[in-house]
């Protein structure tokens, strides 16, 4: 703690509390949750507001994250997330002999940031492969994160059916997506290519919003649908490990 500036640390704690709250909080609520004196919290929130990091509603007095954080996010180096996730990906690949991927959503599509390959020579390479969102496990989780109207618009559009196993019925797909929202896990069994199946868990922030996705892709000649679904605890464990490394490292100052 000796190498930290207390005022800066407290300000960032307040910022995290605003970001983590599902409902815009008041200054007293933020101060209480962060364990900061109310008078100090007022001054720090005023400073954050000056730099456009939080915004205070003049009528309700409640705070939300402001656009200044978007400017900062655009300058984010993805290598930090990759380093924190790498050990979990390597363990997944080693334990299942499958290909483990770290993916993020950007502009309505999923981008692979990192991959841990299995020891087996048989593996899938997602580079350059366009997987429709409703055909992949990571895509289903991304759809589950969308606002209701945007999701409804996507389900109303024509859906590609690359294999006989692809779910294109809007009602059935909606049921799958609702299950993804509840569990934080999604599966794809032969829905994009019959030779492959996949299972994905969401890496989420303190407010329950998706930050990234941990995907495990496996050959269907070695894995049945029930066996794939039985890997859900393993995927959730990997996602939880990444969440811990992202959050705890900020508190401890370690990698």
DOKOLLO-742156 format. One record per residue (C-alpha): residue number from 0; x, y, z. Coordinates in nm, 4 decimals, m for minus. Layout:
ATOM  pos         X         Y         Z
ATOM  NUM         X         Y         Z
...
// end
This chain:
ATOM  pos         X         Y         Z
ATOM    0    0.0000    0.0000    0.0000
ATOM    1    0.2972    0.2364    0.0524
ATOM    2    0.3375    0.3038   m0.3206
ATOM    3   m0.0252    0.4079   m0.3752
ATOM    4   m0.1884    0.7511   m0.3566
ATOM    5   m0.4829    0.7148   m0.1201
ATOM    6   m0.6982    0.9861   m0.2809
ATOM    7   m0.6567    0.8309   m0.6262
ATOM    8   m0.7338    0.4831   m0.4936
ATOM    9   m1.0506    0.6069   m0.3236
ATOM   10   m1.1624    0.7898   m0.6371
ATOM   11   m1.1206    0.4738   m0.8420
ATOM   12   m1.3114    0.2724   m0.5813
ATOM   13   m1.5999    0.5183   m0.6176
ATOM   14   m1.5831    0.4876   m0.9954
ATOM   15   m1.5971    0.1086   m0.9686
ATOM   16   m1.9008    0.1263   m0.7410
ATOM   17   m2.0858    0.3451   m0.9910
ATOM   18   m1.9982    0.1041   m1.2730
ATOM   19   m2.0985   m0.2034   m1.0713
ATOM   20   m2.4369   m0.0735   m0.9582
ATOM   21   m2.7357   m0.2076   m1.1566
ATOM   22   m2.9273    0.1080   m1.0566
ATOM   23   m2.7611    0.4525   m1.0632
ATOM   24   m2.6592    0.5167   m0.6995
ATOM   25   m2.6608    0.8332   m0.4921
ATOM   26   m2.3443    0.9812   m0.3409
ATOM   27   m2.4221    0.8445    0.0099
ATOM   28   m2.4834    0.4987   m0.1367
ATOM   29   m2.1560    0.5089   m0.3279
ATOM   30   m1.9647    0.6276   m0.0202
ATOM   31   m2.1111    0.3517    0.1979
ATOM   32   m2.0378    0.0730   m0.0508
ATOM   33   m1.6816    0.1928   m0.1080
ATOM   34   m1.6148    0.2515    0.2613
ATOM   35   m1.5305    0.6188    0.2047
ATOM   36   m1.6274    0.9145    0.4246
ATOM   37   m1.9270    1.1018    0.2775
ATOM   38   m1.7556    1.4406    0.2639
ATOM   39   m1.4549    1.2851    0.0927
ATOM   40   m1.6816    1.0988   m0.1480
ATOM   41   m1.8547    1.4233   m0.2492
ATOM   42   m1.5213    1.5863   m0.3333
ATOM   43   m1.3927    1.2860   m0.5232
ATOM   44   m1.7154    1.2445   m0.7201
ATOM   45   m1.7004    1.6124   m0.8105
ATOM   46   m1.3483    1.5582   m0.9442
ATOM   47   m1.4534    1.2524   m1.1436
ATOM   48   m1.7422    1.4521   m1.2861
ATOM   49   m1.5036    1.7317   m1.3859
ATOM   50   m1.3043    1.4812   m1.5922
ATOM   51   m1.6242    1.3430   m1.7509
ATOM   52   m1.5858    1.0011   m1.5865
ATOM   53   m1.9171    1.0141   m1.3981
ATOM   54   m2.2324    1.2151   m1.4536
ATOM   55   m2.4760    1.3322   m1.1861
ATOM   56   m2.8447    1.3623   m1.2681
ATOM   57   m2.9448    1.7096   m1.1426
ATOM   58   m3.2970    1.5933   m1.0502
ATOM   59   m3.2347    1.2579   m0.8809
ATOM   60   m2.8772    1.3193   m0.7671
ATOM   61   m2.7832    0.9730   m0.8921
ATOM   62   m2.4583    0.8941   m1.0689
ATOM   63   m2.3850    0.7062   m1.3904
ATOM   64   m2.0667    0.6371   m1.5842
ATOM   65   m1.9975    0.9206   m1.8290
ATOM   66   m1.8606    0.9288   m2.1820
ATOM   67   m1.5043    1.0006   m2.0697
ATOM   68   m1.4687    0.6345   m1.9791
ATOM   69   m1.5415    0.5426   m2.3423
ATOM   70   m1.2470    0.7524   m2.4569
ATOM   71   m1.0268    0.5688   m2.2091
ATOM   72   m1.1629    0.2292   m2.3117
ATOM   73   m1.0739    0.2936   m2.6747
ATOM   74   m0.7104    0.3236   m2.5708
ATOM   75   m0.7167   m0.0027   m2.3730
ATOM   76   m0.4383   m0.2520   m2.4424
ATOM   77   m0.5951   m0.5965   m2.4859
ATOM   78   m0.2672   m0.7640   m2.3883
ATOM   79   m0.3516   m0.7229   m2.0183
ATOM   80   m0.6731   m0.9238   m2.0543
ATOM   81   m0.4863   m1.1851   m2.2577
ATOM   82   m0.2159   m1.2252   m1.9917
ATOM   83   m0.4710   m1.2652   m1.7140
ATOM   84   m0.6737   m1.5204   m1.9118
ATOM   85   m0.3855   m1.7252   m2.0526
ATOM   86   m0.3359   m1.9665   m1.7579
ATOM   87   m0.7063   m2.0589   m1.7582
ATOM   88   m0.7035   m2.1205   m2.1344
ATOM   89   m0.3975   m2.3437   m2.1113
ATOM   90   m0.5531   m2.5518   m1.8337
ATOM   91   m0.8747   m2.5952   m2.0328
ATOM   92   m0.6840   m2.7147   m2.3381
ATOM   93   m0.4706   m2.9527   m2.1304
ATOM   94   m0.7634   m3.1039   m1.9367
ATOM   95   m0.9891   m3.1620   m2.2380
ATOM   96   m0.7438   m3.1870   m2.5295
ATOM   97   m0.9552   m2.9220   m2.7006
ATOM   98   m0.8924   m2.5744   m2.8386
ATOM   99   m0.9570   m2.2958   m2.5845
ATOM  100   m1.0284   m1.9423   m2.7035
ATOM  101   m1.0667   m1.6001   m2.5443
ATOM  102   m1.3172   m1.3884   m2.7384
ATOM  103   m1.4616   m1.0393   m2.7044
ATOM  104   m1.7546   m0.8699   m2.8737
ATOM  105   m1.6906   m0.5623   m3.0847
ATOM  106   m1.9298   m0.3872   m3.3215
ATOM  107   m2.1728   m0.6765   m3.3224
ATOM  108   m1.9173   m0.9470   m3.3969
ATOM  109   m1.6900   m1.1736   m3.1937
ATOM  110   m1.3128   m1.1398   m3.2155
ATOM  111   m1.0644   m1.4047   m3.0975
ATOM  112   m0.7946   m1.2477   m2.8777
ATOM  113   m0.6049   m1.5619   m2.7802
ATOM  114   m0.5985   m1.9388   m2.8264
ATOM  115   m0.4511   m2.2307   m2.6340
ATOM  116   m0.4133   m2.5364   m2.8548
ATOM  117   m0.4336   m2.8984   m2.7416
ATOM  118   m0.1507   m3.1499   m2.7526
ATOM  119   m0.3510   m3.3462   m3.0096
ATOM  120   m0.2777   m3.2659   m3.3757
ATOM  121   m0.6536   m3.2449   m3.4319
ATOM  122   m0.7708   m2.8941   m3.3482
ATOM  123   m0.9866   m2.6151   m3.4896
ATOM  124   m0.8558   m2.2753   m3.5972
ATOM  125   m1.1185   m2.0006   m3.5780
ATOM  126   m0.9043   m1.7467   m3.7637
ATOM  127   m1.0930   m1.6208   m4.0662
ATOM  128   m1.4013   m1.8328   m3.9919
ATOM  129   m1.7286   m1.6403   m3.9884
ATOM  130   m1.9603   m1.8116   m3.7404
ATOM  131   m2.3152   m1.6704   m3.7382
ATOM  132   m2.3989   m1.5680   m3.3818
ATOM  133   m2.6922   m1.8084   m3.3469
ATOM  134   m2.4743   m2.1016   m3.4620
ATOM  135   m2.2008   m2.0711   m3.2007
ATOM  136   m2.1910   m2.1000   m2.8235
ATOM  137   m2.0067   m1.7689   m2.7797
ATOM  138   m2.2486   m1.6062   m3.0213
ATOM  139   m2.5486   m1.7258   m2.8211
ATOM  140   m2.4035   m1.5727   m2.5054
ATOM  141   m2.3452   m1.2469   m2.6904
ATOM  142   m2.7060   m1.2485   m2.8122
ATOM  143   m2.8162   m1.3072   m2.4522
ATOM  144   m2.6340   m0.9878   m2.3491
ATOM  145   m2.8209   m0.7658   m2.5969
ATOM  146   m3.1058   m0.5294   m2.5053
ATOM  147   m3.4450   m0.6894   m2.5621
ATOM  148   m3.5408   m0.4902   m2.8722
ATOM  149   m3.2083   m0.5529   m3.0449
ATOM  150   m3.2361   m0.9233   m2.9700
ATOM  151   m3.5927   m0.9330   m3.1048
ATOM  152   m3.4798   m0.7623   m3.4270
ATOM  153   m3.2005   m1.0153   m3.4760
ATOM  154   m3.4305   m1.3129   m3.4166
ATOM  155   m3.6854   m1.1691   m3.6614
ATOM  156   m3.4267   m1.1582   m3.9409
ATOM  157   m3.3622   m1.4626   m4.1649
ATOM  158   m3.1245   m1.7047   m3.9895
ATOM  159   m2.8660   m1.9101   m4.1766
ATOM  160   m2.8807   m2.2896   m4.1412
ATOM  161   m2.5370   m2.4315   m4.2254
ATOM  162   m2.6173   m2.7774   m4.0826
ATOM  163   m2.9324   m2.9794   m4.0064
ATOM  164   m2.8592   m2.9216   m3.6363
ATOM  165   m2.8697   m2.5407   m3.6546
ATOM  166   m3.1481   m2.3865   m3.4475
ATOM  167   m3.3365   m2.1384   m3.6648
ATOM  168   m3.6794   m2.1481   m3.5044
ATOM  169   m3.7070   m1.8110   m3.3223
ATOM  170   m3.9007   m1.9600   m3.0305
ATOM  171   m3.6543   m2.2449   m2.9764
ATOM  172   m3.3597   m2.0074   m3.0130
ATOM  173   m3.5198   m1.7707   m2.7636
ATOM  174   m3.5419   m2.0571   m2.5119
ATOM  175   m3.1703   m2.1278   m2.5624
ATOM  176   m3.0816   m1.7621   m2.5123
ATOM  177   m3.2946   m1.7363   m2.1987
ATOM  178   m3.1071   m2.0355   m2.0580
ATOM  179   m2.7781   m1.8628   m2.1426
ATOM  180   m2.8859   m1.5592   m1.9443
ATOM  181   m2.9636   m1.7717   m1.6411
ATOM  182   m2.6539   m1.9887   m1.6456
ATOM  183   m2.3834   m1.7815   m1.8157
ATOM  184   m2.3025   m2.0877   m2.0310
ATOM  185   m2.3970   m2.1797   m2.3888
ATOM  186   m2.3390   m2.4853   m2.6083
ATOM  187   m2.3244   m2.5570   m2.9798
ATOM  188   m2.3379   m2.9174   m3.0937
ATOM  189   m2.2850   m2.9543   m3.4702
ATOM  190   m2.4749   m2.6300   m3.5293
ATOM  191   m2.2075   m2.4577   m3.7402
ATOM  192   m2.0016   m2.7519   m3.8620
ATOM  193   m2.0976   m3.1113   m3.7928
ATOM  194   m1.7370   m3.2021   m3.7133
ATOM  195   m1.7146   m2.9606   m3.4192
ATOM  196   m1.8957   m2.8657   m3.1012
ATOM  197   m1.8351   m2.5913   m2.8514
ATOM  198   m1.9171   m2.4671   m2.5043
ATOM  199   m1.8647   m2.1128   m2.3769
ATOM  200   m1.8822   m1.9304   m2.0441
ATOM  201   m1.9084   m1.5548   m1.9974
ATOM  202   m1.6460   m1.3566   m1.8088
ATOM  203   m1.8491   m1.0887   m1.6313
ATOM  204   m1.7879   m0.7705   m1.4362
ATOM  205   m1.9234   m0.6996   m1.0869
ATOM  206   m2.2512   m0.5745   m1.2337
ATOM  207   m2.3020   m0.8978   m1.4290
ATOM  208   m2.2153   m0.7514   m1.7700
ATOM  209   m2.0194   m0.9604   m2.0204
ATOM  210   m1.6524   m0.8624   m2.0545
ATOM  211   m1.5283   m1.1574   m2.2605
ATOM  212   m1.6030   m1.5193   m2.3446
ATOM  213   m1.4077   m1.8389   m2.2746
ATOM  214   m1.4777   m2.0882   m2.5504
ATOM  215   m1.3783   m2.4546   m2.5736
ATOM  216   m1.4091   m2.6199   m2.9153
ATOM  217   m1.3966   m2.9989   m2.9474
ATOM  218   m1.4371   m3.2659   m3.2194
ATOM  219   m1.7793   m3.4329   m3.2217
ATOM  220   m1.6335   m3.7758   m3.3023
ATOM  221   m1.4894   m3.7759   m2.9482
ATOM  222   m1.7571   m3.5845   m2.7551
ATOM  223   m2.1306   m3.6464   m2.7277
ATOM  224   m2.3815   m3.3718   m2.6564
ATOM  225   m2.4305   m3.4788   m2.2893
ATOM  226   m2.0532   m3.5020   m2.2395
ATOM  227   m2.0141   m3.1509   m2.3804
ATOM  228   m2.2811   m3.0079   m2.1503
ATOM  229   m2.1168   m3.1795   m1.8526
ATOM  230   m1.8178   m2.9494   m1.9055
ATOM  231   m2.0222   m2.6469   m1.7922
ATOM  232   m1.8704   m2.6379   m1.4391
ATOM  233   m1.5201   m2.6505   m1.5873
ATOM  234   m1.5940   m2.3556   m1.8184
ATOM  235   m1.7529   m2.1553   m1.5373
ATOM  236   m1.4493   m2.2273   m1.3204
ATOM  237   m1.2206   m2.0912   m1.5945
ATOM  238   m1.4343   m1.7796   m1.6407
ATOM  239   m1.4429   m1.7256   m1.2640
ATOM  240   m1.0646   m1.7572   m1.2452
ATOM  241   m1.0255   m1.4858   m1.5086
ATOM  242   m1.2725   m1.2619   m1.3262
ATOM  243   m1.0764   m1.3083   m1.0043
ATOM  244   m0.7475   m1.2301   m1.1731
ATOM  245   m0.8910   m0.9165   m1.3314
ATOM  246   m1.0532   m0.7877   m1.0141
ATOM  247   m0.8153   m0.9044   m0.7405
ATOM  248   m0.5108   m0.7881   m0.9340
ATOM  249   m0.6511   m0.4353   m0.9402
ATOM  250   m0.6883   m0.4452   m0.5628
ATOM  251   m0.3505   m0.6063   m0.4950
ATOM  252   m0.1463   m0.4427   m0.7683
ATOM  253   m0.0194   m0.7789   m0.8961
ATOM  254   m0.0263   m0.9485   m1.2339
// end
